[in-house]
Amino acid sequence: MIRIFVYIVYIVFFSSCISRQSQNSLVPVIDVEKSIASAKDFYNLSDIAERIEYIPLELTAESLIGRVLRVFFASEDIFILTSDNLFRFDKNGKFINIIGKQGRGPGEFLRGFHIAVDTTKQHIYVRSAGITNIIVYDYDGNHIQTIERSRPSMSPIYFLPETQSLAEMGATFVLANNPESFFISVTDTDNNEIYRKDFLLSSMLSSGQQASVQFSSFQSSNGLLLLDVMSDTIFNYHHSKLSPYLLLNLGRYKAPLDVIISAANANRGIPDNYINVINIVSETPQYLFLQLLQGENWYLLRYNKHNQEYVTYKIKKEEGRLAELFNNDIDGGLPVVFSAFPTYNELALIIHPYDMKEELTVEYLSKSEAKEPRAKELLKDLVQSLGDEDNPVIMKIILK
């Protein structure tokens, strides 16, 4: 009996195509080893954020929000993808409509996994877990088209306004011991391919070996940023061109390939003495933020794109869980924890009203410091207006 492994390996192996030596004189380098050694323990939200907005999501018979998977902000709309539905709210949190229909029939999706939005045509692209095709709807929820895909994937999808194209990158579902195919693919909305690059990890591995290596992507103001962990490089895809953007020098914290493979085969993380660059957290006009992991220690690295300086912050832990990363000195509210939904220049946290009322007590708010006293008063009013069973509140953090 053939044992079938269904898993996703997150990596785009670019290092075979681009010589690191030729990059060094052209591409900025972040010395991760040096930055970890001088990591700071704590800093305030006002150091990187301009302001906070709270958006209570209206609760109706149709708009009960479950587990949130994705958040997308358009100029006048907010799209919330949950494990059950795709919701559309206006920018103030008023419920408008549900988009699409769950199922396996034409124009239906099952367990949405990722979305991309064309704000000009007002089209929404839905990638569904376990379904090959990408379903396209308009803002009102009408089925526009189905984009056929030849192989199933759970890779993220992005709409690129500059070329009116749809990008995806990641790995396909595969059988064990078959060649592993990793790709970046860009098509127009009629599914005509504009750009594609496929890579084979199997050429690096012996028969039967597996390597579960993380790869991360982020939609910036200038295309897509792709983090390739294997080559310690962040690439930029812009106007059908893939170029190195940043090099990461892990030094003695770089895990060799055999260590990565051994950890993957044993179904465990890499040893504590190595650094794992997890993902691209967010980007602003000035900064790029990266998430790092070493054993049980989490870090946030902030890179200044203007002067190429960088600093790393160690994330605090409390009672065995991630606690505050930023002290919220803007409105004196909840500390900003690490699990945020990133978009360009913003972070979005989904907070349950019960948690807000439980944490933001009169006593807590009377002692917390706030650089914006008016914002603190508005936060107090919001907390008092919430019911325990209301829909979640979006805490929208606008970064500098």
N, C-alpha and C positions, 0 to 999 in steps of 0.2 A: 504494500500500500504506500502510495506516494504521499508524504506529508507536505501539505501546502501551507506555506507561511504567507500570511497577508500582513504586510507591514510597509511603512513608508520610511525611506531613508532620506533625510534632508541634507542634500549636498549638491553643489554644482562644481564639478572638478575642472577649474580653469587653469590650474598651475602648469598643466602639461602643455598649454598653448602659449603661455606668456612667461618669458624669462624674468625671474625675480631680479636678476642682476641688472637688467635693462630698465626696471621700474625704479630702482632705488634713487636715481638722480632726478626723477620726474615726479614721483608720487610721495606725498607726506607719509612719515612713519610715526606711529604711536608706540612708544616703548612701554608696553604693558607691564613688563617685569619691574621697571623702575617706578611706575605709577602705583602699583600694588604695594611696594615697599614703603611708600609715603602716603598711603591712603588715609583720608580724614574720617573721623567717626561720625560727624553730624553736621548738617547745615540747614538753613531756613528756606522755606518755600519762596520767600521774597527774593532770594538770591537768583532764582531762575524764572519766576513767574510774575506776570504783571497784575493779574487779577483772577478772581474766581467767580463763576456764574453757577447758580443752582437752577436746574430745570426739573420741576416735579412732573412726572408723566401721568397724564389723566387716566383715571381708572373708569372703564365702562364695562358693560357686559361682554364686549368683544375684545377689549384691550388689556386683559389680564396678562401681565408680563411674568414669564417664567425665567429660566436660566438664560442670561444674555450671552450671546456668542460674538456678535459684532455690533459696532456702533458707527454710523456714518453721518457726518454733518454736511448738509447742503446749505445754501444761503438761506432758504426759507423752510427747510424740512429737516427732520431727523429720522433716520431709518434704524430700526432696532431689529436685528435678527436674533431670534431665540431658538431653543431646541424644538419649538413647536410651530412658530409662525414668523412672518416678516411683517413688521408693523411700520406704519408711517404716522409720524406726529409732526405738527408744525414746530417752528423754532422755539415756541414758548411751552411746548409739551402737550398741546391739545391734540387728542387723538383724531386722526383723519380717516384712515382705512387700513385694512389688511391687504397685502399684496400677494397675489398668486393663490394657489390652492395646493394643499398637500395630496400626494398620491403618486401613482406610477403611470397614470394616463398621459395623453398628449397635453402639453402645456402645464404639467404638474411637477412638483418637486417633493422629494422625501428627505426630511431632516436636512435643512439648509446648512451648509458648512461655511460658505464664503460669499460675499457680495461685492460687486463693483457697480459704480453709478456714473452714468453720463448725464451731467446736470444740464447740458445744453438741449439735448433731445428729450430729456426726462425719461430715460430708460434705465432699468435696473437689471443687472445680470446676476443670476443666482447659480452657484455651484452647489450641488446636492450630494451629500454623502451616499456613496454606493451607486450613483447614476452617472453614466458617461457624459451626457450632454449638458450644455449650459442653457438655462431657460431665461428668456428675456421678457420683461414686463414693462408697461408704462407705469407712471406714478399712480394711476387709478387702479392698477392691479390687472389690467387687460393683458392677455398673452400676445406678444408681438411676434416672436419667432423662437425657434429652437436651434441652437448652434450645435451641429453634430460633431462629436469627438470620437476618434477611433479607439481610444483606450481610456479606461476609468482612471481618475486621479482625484486626490483631495488637496491638490496644491492651491495656494492662494491665487485669486484672479484680480486684475487691476484694469481699469479703463484709463487710457492715456489720451488726454484731450489734444495734445500737440499733433498727433497723427491719426486721431479718431480710430484707435486700435485697442485690442484687448490682449493683455499679456498674462501669462501664467508661467509658473516655474516650480519645479519640484521633482517628484518621482512617481512612477506608476506602480500599481499593484503587480507583483511578480511572483513567480514560483522560485523556491529555493534552488540554488545552483544554476539558475538561468542567468544570462548576462543582465546586469542591472542597468537600466536606462534612466539617466537623469537629464533634464532638459530645461531650456528656456524657450518659450514659444510666444510669438506675437502675431496676431492675425487681425484683419479688418473685421467688421461686424458681419460680413458675408462669409466669414471663415476662410478667406484667402490668406495664405501665409505670407507674412512680410519678413519675418526673421525667425530662424530656428537654430538651436545648437544643441546637439545631443552628446552626452559623455558616458563612457563606460567605466564604472568603478571596478568591474570584474577583472580588468587588465592588471589591477593592483593586488588582487587577492588570489589565494590558492583555492582549489576546489572545495566547496563546502563552507568557506569562510563568509561571515557577514560583518558588515560595519555599519552600525547605526550612528551616523554622524549628523549633527544638526546643521541646518542651513536656514538662513533668515532673510526676509525681504521687507522692504519698506517703500511706500510711495512718497517721494519727495516732491518739491516744487519743480524739479528739473528731471523728471523721469522716474526711474526706479533705482534703489540701492539694494545690492545683493551681497550678503555676507557669506563668503565661502570659507568655512572653518578649516578645511583641509589645507588650503593654501594661505590661510591667515590674511586674506585680502577682502576688502570691500570694493565691489565693482559698481559702476554707474551705467545704466542703460538709458540712452537718450538718442532720439531720432535714429533708431536702427543701428546704433553703434554701442558696443560694450567695451568699457574702458576701466582700468584700475583707478580707484578713487582714494583709497587709504590702505596702507600696509600696517599690520599688527605684529609687532615684535614681542613674542611671548618669552623669548630667552629660555631660561631653565624651566619655565612653566609650560613649555610646549610638549604635549603628549606625542610620543612616536606612534607611527601607524600600527605597529604590532601591539602596543598597549591599548589603542582604541579598539582594535579587532578583538583582543582578548576580553575587554570589558563588555563589548557588544555580545559576544558569544556566551558570556556568563550572565547576561541580562542585568548588568549593574553599571553604575557610573564609573568614569575614569578615576584613578586614585587621587587622594587629596592633595598630593604634591604637584598636581598639574592644574592649569587654568582652562576652563571651558568658556569660550565667548558665546553666550547664549543667543542674544539677538540685538537688533537695532531697536532701541526703545522709542526714540522720537528724533525729530530734526526741526530746527528753527532756522531763520536766516543767518543766525550767528553760530549756533551750537549743533553738535551731533551727540546723542547719548547712546551708550552701549551698556548692556547688562553682562556682567561677568560672574562666574561661579568657581569657587575653589573649595572642594569638600562641602562643608555646610556654611561657608562664608560667601555672602552675596555682595557684589559691588556695583556701583554705577560710575561709569567713566564719562566725563563731559569733555568733549573736544571742541575747541574754539577754531572755527574755520577761517576766521580773519587773521589771527596771528599764529595759528598752528600750535597753541599751547593747550595742555590738557591737565585735568585733575581727576582723581578717583576718590569716591566716597564709599565707606563701608556701611552697609545697611544694618541697622539695629535689629536685634531679635529679642523676643520676649516670650517666656514660657514655651519655648520650642517652636515658635512660629515667627514669620516675618512681621515685624511691628512697624514703627514709623521710619520712613526714609526722610521726609521733610517735616520739620516742625512748622505747623501752619500758623505763621505769624502775620498773615495777611488779614484774616477775619477772626482768628482765634478759635477756629473750628477744628474738625477732626484732622489729625495728622494724615498726610497723604501716603498711603501704603503703596506697595510696589506693583500690585496687580491692576494696571490701568490699561484702557484701550487707547493706543496711540494713533494720532493723526498728525499731519504736518502742523507744527506750531501749537499743538494742543494735546492734552491728556484728558481722558474721560473716565471717571470712576462711577460705578453703579452702586448706590447706597440704599439699603432698605430703610424705610421710615422708622421701623422699630429700633434699628441700630442707632440712628441719629438721636432718637428720643432717649434711648438708654445711655448713650455716651455724653451727649451735649446737654447735660443737666444745668440747672441754674447755678449750682455751685461751680461746676466746671467752667462755664462761660464767665463767671465773675472773676476767676483767677487767671484765665488765659490771656495772653498778650495779643493785641491786634494793632497793626499799623494803620488800618482803615476802620475807625470806630463806627462809621455809618454802615459799612459792610457787616460788622458784627451785630448791629441792631437788626438789620434785615435778616441775618441768619437766625437770630432769636425768634423773630416773627414767623419765619418759615417752620422752624421746629415745632412751635406751638400750634401751627395750623395743620400739622400732619396727623393722620390716623395710623394706628399700627398696621392696618390691613391695606393701606394705600399702595399704589404702584411705586416702584423705586424712583429715586431722585438721581438725576445725572449731575454729578459734580464736575463741571467743565473748567479745566485749568488752562488759562491762556498763557503760554510761555513767552519769555522775552525773545 
